[in-house]
Amino acid sequence: MAGGTERALRRRIRTVQSTKKITRAFELIAASQIVRARSRIAANRPFRDGMASIVLEAAEGDPGAEKLIGTPEDPKHVAVVVVVGDRGLSGPYNSSVLRATEALAAEHSRRDAEVQLVTVGRKAVAYFRFRGRDVTESFTGMSDRPSFADARRVAAELWHRFDADELDLVQLVSTRFHSAGRQVVECHQLLPLPDPTGAAEATGESRPASEQSDAAGRGGYTEFEPDVETLLAHLMPRALETEIFAALLEASASEHASRQRAMAAATENADELVLTLTRTMNRARQDAITTEIMEIVGGAEALRPAKGA
């Protein structure tokens, strides 16, 4: 009995050690991917900020662009874009984003708005399919190392519906990468363009004097060639692609960081489990040895009277 227990413990220790090698490899791979993802975010940020600035300036200079700026008061058709990963083993990364998406969709449903789900990542498709929710459009295979072509595919679908007046509001739920130890789930508006003046007034913040002067002087000192309507028709889809691409980059870096932490914790747990199993095996071996010694001594004591007779 003791020998069988010892063999079972040895087998389990080898299994845990093999699992530890896998988790350690995942941890190292994720750590190497974080550096690349952060460099891509930093390289894309100036282009994203510049595109957002010029599109907002052009939209503010067009009197007929009310549809493109601001937040609708009572949207009836809302698209919620959720960005998660294609794989698991990343701790709470996927679940936190999906819970935030459900909360946002429930909030719109309480206002009798039609909510359309656009998912990026296999985990979101499986999550909503299990709960019986319809997914309008799904995109997969772009969470690990997203490209601008991936963002263009998502943006083309959203802009087509928004331009055809099929959508009143488009919101994005994804994870913002702040550092390797901090990632935050955020929900921000994609379409129409959020009005910085209205957002500042809603939050009680005052805009800097430089921004106020720029906003006041745009109408009189900014000239557009070609006209603003033609310019916006070309710039708005590009700006949407840029925003989605930035969100994909942030989500990819956040997924790698979350996976690194999860795999590091799994490796530490494997070490602790191996230590516990080793102690249990040594205790079982010691019990087996003690039992054998007691049997030998008991047999010798049983033979001693017969030898004396």
C-alpha positions as CSV (number, residue, x, y, z in Angstrom):
1,M,0.0,0.0,0.0
2,A,2.8,2.4,0.9
3,G,4.8,1.6,-2.2
4,G,1.7,2.3,-4.4
5,T,1.2,5.6,-2.7
6,E,4.8,6.6,-3.2
7,R,4.7,5.7,-6.9
8,A,1.5,7.7,-7.4
9,L,3.1,10.7,-5.7
10,R,6.2,10.4,-7.8
11,R,4.0,10.3,-11.0
12,R,2.1,13.4,-9.8
13,I,5.3,15.3,-9.0
14,R,6.6,14.6,-12.6
15,T,3.3,15.8,-14.0
16,V,3.4,19.1,-12.0
17,Q,7.0,19.7,-13.0
18,S,6.1,19.2,-16.7
19,T,3.3,21.7,-16.3
20,K,5.7,24.1,-14.6
21,K,7.9,24.1,-17.7
22,I,5.0,25.0,-19.9
23,T,3.8,27.9,-17.7
24,R,7.4,29.1,-17.4
25,A,7.7,29.1,-21.2
26,F,4.4,31.0,-21.6
27,E,5.6,33.6,-19.0
28,L,8.9,34.2,-20.9
29,I,7.1,34.5,-24.3
30,A,4.6,37.0,-22.9
31,A,7.4,39.0,-21.3
32,S,9.1,39.3,-24.7
33,Q,5.9,40.2,-26.4
34,I,5.2,43.1,-24.0
35,V,8.3,45.0,-25.1
36,R,7.3,44.8,-28.8
37,A,3.7,45.8,-28.0
38,R,4.7,48.8,-26.0
39,S,7.0,50.0,-28.8
40,R,4.2,49.7,-31.3
41,I,1.9,51.7,-29.0
42,A,4.4,54.5,-28.7
43,A,5.1,54.6,-32.4
44,N,1.4,54.8,-33.2
45,R,0.4,57.5,-30.7
46,P,1.6,60.6,-32.6
47,F,-0.3,59.5,-35.7
48,R,-3.4,58.8,-33.7
49,D,-3.4,62.1,-31.9
50,G,-2.7,64.0,-35.1
51,M,-5.5,62.3,-37.0
52,A,-8.0,62.9,-34.2
53,S,-7.0,66.6,-33.9
54,I,-7.4,67.3,-37.6
55,V,-10.6,65.4,-38.0
56,L,-12.1,67.2,-35.0
57,E,-11.0,70.5,-36.3
58,A,-12.5,69.8,-39.8
59,A,-15.8,68.6,-38.2
60,E,-16.0,71.8,-36.0
61,G,-15.5,73.9,-39.1
62,D,-18.4,72.3,-41.0
63,P,-21.8,73.7,-40.0
64,G,-23.5,70.6,-41.4
65,A,-21.4,68.1,-39.4
66,E,-23.7,67.9,-36.3
67,K,-24.0,64.2,-36.9
68,L,-20.3,63.6,-36.5
69,I,-19.7,65.5,-33.2
70,G,-21.2,65.0,-29.8
71,T,-23.1,62.3,-27.9
72,P,-26.7,61.5,-29.0
73,E,-29.1,62.2,-26.2
74,D,-31.4,59.2,-26.8
75,P,-29.7,56.8,-29.3
76,K,-32.0,54.0,-30.5
77,H,-29.4,51.9,-32.4
78,V,-26.1,51.3,-30.6
79,A,-23.2,49.2,-31.6
80,V,-20.9,48.0,-28.8
81,V,-17.5,46.8,-30.0
82,V,-15.7,44.5,-27.5
83,V,-12.0,43.6,-27.8
84,V,-10.8,40.5,-26.1
85,G,-8.3,37.7,-26.8
86,D,-8.4,34.6,-28.9
87,R,-6.9,32.5,-26.2
88,G,-7.2,32.0,-22.5
89,L,-4.5,31.6,-19.8
90,S,-4.5,35.3,-19.3
91,G,-6.0,35.7,-15.8
92,P,-9.0,38.1,-15.6
93,Y,-8.2,39.9,-18.8
94,N,-11.1,38.5,-20.9
95,S,-13.6,38.1,-18.1
96,S,-13.3,41.8,-16.9
97,V,-13.8,43.1,-20.4
98,L,-16.8,40.9,-21.1
99,R,-18.5,41.8,-17.8
100,A,-18.1,45.5,-18.6
101,T,-19.6,44.9,-22.0
102,E,-22.6,43.1,-20.5
103,A,-23.1,46.0,-18.0
104,L,-23.0,48.6,-20.9
105,A,-25.4,46.6,-23.1
106,A,-27.8,46.2,-20.1
107,E,-27.7,50.0,-19.6
108,H,-28.6,50.6,-23.2
109,S,-31.3,48.0,-23.1
110,R,-33.0,49.7,-20.1
111,R,-33.4,52.7,-22.3
112,D,-35.1,50.6,-25.0
113,A,-32.2,50.9,-27.4
114,E,-31.3,48.2,-29.9
115,V,-27.8,46.9,-29.0
116,Q,-25.6,45.3,-31.6
117,L,-22.6,43.4,-30.5
118,V,-19.4,43.5,-32.6
119,T,-16.8,41.1,-31.1
120,V,-13.0,41.0,-31.7
121,G,-11.6,37.8,-30.3
122,R,-12.8,34.2,-30.1
123,K,-13.4,34.4,-26.3
124,A,-16.2,37.0,-26.8
125,V,-17.9,34.8,-29.5
126,A,-18.0,31.8,-27.2
127,Y,-19.0,33.9,-24.2
128,F,-22.1,35.5,-25.8
129,R,-23.0,32.3,-27.7
130,F,-23.2,30.4,-24.4
131,R,-25.5,33.1,-22.9
132,G,-27.8,33.1,-25.9
133,R,-26.9,36.6,-27.1
134,D,-26.8,37.4,-30.8
135,V,-23.5,38.7,-32.2
136,T,-23.9,41.0,-35.2
137,E,-20.3,40.7,-36.5
138,S,-17.3,38.8,-35.2
139,F,-13.6,39.1,-36.0
140,T,-10.9,36.7,-34.9
141,G,-7.2,36.1,-35.3
142,M,-6.0,39.7,-34.6
143,S,-5.5,39.8,-30.8
144,D,-1.9,38.5,-30.6
145,R,-0.2,40.8,-33.1
146,P,-2.8,43.2,-34.7
147,S,-2.1,44.9,-38.0
148,F,-3.6,48.0,-39.5
149,A,-5.4,45.8,-42.1
150,D,-7.2,44.1,-39.2
151,A,-8.4,47.5,-37.9
152,R,-9.5,48.5,-41.4
153,R,-11.7,45.4,-41.6
154,V,-13.5,46.3,-38.3
155,A,-13.7,50.0,-39.1
156,A,-15.2,49.4,-42.6
157,E,-18.1,47.5,-41.1
158,L,-18.8,50.1,-38.5
159,W,-18.5,53.1,-40.8
160,H,-20.7,51.6,-43.4
161,R,-23.6,51.2,-40.9
162,F,-23.0,54.5,-39.3
163,D,-22.9,56.4,-42.6
164,A,-26.1,54.6,-43.7
165,D,-27.9,55.8,-40.5
166,E,-28.2,52.3,-39.2
167,L,-26.3,53.2,-36.1
168,D,-26.7,56.3,-33.8
169,L,-23.8,55.5,-31.4
170,V,-20.7,53.3,-31.6
171,Q,-18.9,52.5,-28.4
172,L,-15.7,50.5,-27.7
173,V,-15.0,48.4,-24.7
174,S,-11.3,47.4,-24.4
175,T,-8.4,47.4,-22.0
176,R,-6.1,50.4,-21.8
177,F,-2.4,49.6,-21.2
178,H,-0.8,51.9,-18.6
179,S,2.2,49.7,-17.5
180,A,3.1,46.1,-17.1
181,G,1.4,46.0,-13.7
182,R,-1.7,48.1,-14.5
183,Q,-4.3,47.7,-17.2
184,V,-7.7,49.3,-17.0
185,V,-10.9,48.3,-18.7
186,E,-12.3,51.4,-20.5
187,C,-15.4,52.3,-22.5
188,H,-15.1,55.2,-24.9
189,Q,-17.1,56.6,-27.8
190,L,-16.0,56.0,-31.4
191,L,-18.8,57.5,-33.4
192,P,-19.9,60.3,-33.4
193,L,-16.7,62.0,-32.4
194,P,-16.8,63.0,-28.7
195,D,-17.0,66.7,-28.2
196,P,-14.1,67.8,-26.0
197,T,-16.0,70.9,-24.9
198,G,-19.1,68.9,-23.9
199,A,-17.0,66.3,-22.2
200,A,-15.1,68.9,-20.1
201,E,-18.4,70.6,-19.1
202,A,-19.9,67.2,-18.2
203,T,-17.0,66.4,-15.9
204,G,-16.7,69.9,-14.5
205,E,-13.2,70.4,-15.9
206,S,-12.2,73.6,-17.6
207,R,-10.3,73.4,-20.9
208,P,-6.9,75.0,-21.0
209,A,-6.7,78.6,-22.4
210,S,-4.7,77.4,-25.4
211,E,-7.4,74.9,-26.4
212,Q,-10.1,77.5,-25.9
213,S,-8.3,80.0,-28.1
214,D,-7.7,77.3,-30.7
215,A,-11.3,76.3,-30.7
216,A,-12.4,79.9,-31.0
217,G,-10.1,80.7,-33.8
218,R,-10.6,77.6,-36.0
219,G,-13.7,79.0,-37.7
220,G,-11.9,82.2,-38.9
221,Y,-8.3,81.1,-39.5
222,T,-8.5,77.6,-40.8
223,E,-9.0,77.0,-44.6
224,F,-9.6,73.6,-46.1
225,E,-8.8,72.3,-49.5
226,P,-10.9,70.6,-50.8
227,D,-14.1,71.6,-49.0
228,V,-14.8,70.3,-45.5
229,E,-17.5,67.8,-46.6
230,T,-15.2,66.1,-49.1
231,L,-12.3,66.1,-46.6
232,L,-14.4,64.6,-43.9
233,A,-15.7,61.9,-46.2
234,H,-12.1,60.7,-46.6
235,L,-10.8,61.5,-43.2
236,M,-13.6,60.0,-41.0
237,P,-13.0,56.3,-42.0
238,R,-9.3,56.8,-41.6
239,A,-9.7,58.3,-38.2
240,L,-11.9,55.4,-37.2
241,E,-9.3,52.9,-38.4
242,T,-6.7,54.7,-36.4
243,E,-8.7,54.6,-33.2
244,I,-9.5,50.9,-33.6
245,F,-5.9,50.1,-34.4
246,A,-4.8,51.9,-31.3
247,A,-7.3,50.0,-29.2
248,L,-6.1,46.7,-30.7
249,L,-2.5,47.6,-29.8
250,E,-3.4,48.5,-26.2
251,A,-5.5,45.4,-25.8
252,S,-2.7,43.2,-27.2
253,A,-0.2,44.7,-24.7
254,S,-2.7,44.3,-21.9
255,E,-3.3,40.6,-22.8
256,H,0.4,39.8,-22.8
257,A,0.9,41.6,-19.5
258,S,-2.0,39.7,-17.9
259,R,-0.8,36.4,-19.3
260,Q,2.7,37.0,-17.9
261,R,1.3,37.6,-14.4
262,A,-1.0,34.6,-14.6
263,M,1.8,32.3,-15.8
264,A,4.2,33.6,-13.2
265,A,1.6,32.8,-10.5
266,A,1.0,29.4,-12.0
267,T,4.8,28.7,-11.9
268,E,5.0,29.7,-8.3
269,N,2.0,27.5,-7.4
270,A,3.6,24.6,-9.2
271,D,6.8,25.1,-7.1
272,E,4.7,25.1,-3.9
273,L,2.8,22.0,-5.0
274,V,5.9,20.1,-5.8
275,L,7.3,20.9,-2.4
276,T,4.1,19.8,-0.7
277,L,4.0,16.5,-2.7
278,T,7.7,15.9,-2.0
279,R,7.1,16.2,1.7
280,T,4.1,13.9,1.5
281,M,6.1,11.4,-0.4
282,N,8.9,11.5,2.1
283,R,6.5,11.0,4.9
284,A,4.9,8.0,3.1
285,R,8.3,6.5,2.5
286,Q,9.3,7.0,6.2
287,D,6.1,5.4,7.3
288,A,6.8,2.4,5.0
289,I,10.3,2.0,6.3
290,T,9.1,2.3,9.9
291,T,6.4,-0.4,9.2
292,E,9.0,-2.7,7.7
293,I,11.3,-2.3,10.7
294,M,8.5,-3.0,13.1
295,E,7.6,-6.1,11.2
296,I,11.2,-7.4,11.2
297,V,11.5,-6.7,14.9
298,G,8.1,-8.3,15.6
299,G,9.1,-11.4,13.7
300,A,12.5,-11.6,15.5
301,E,10.7,-11.3,18.9
302,A,8.2,-14.0,17.8
303,L,11.1,-16.4,17.0
304,R,13.1,-15.8,20.1
305,P,11.1,-18.1,22.5
306,A,11.0,-20.9,20.0
307,K,14.8,-20.8,19.6
308,G,15.4,-20.9,23.4
309,A,13.1,-24.0,23.8
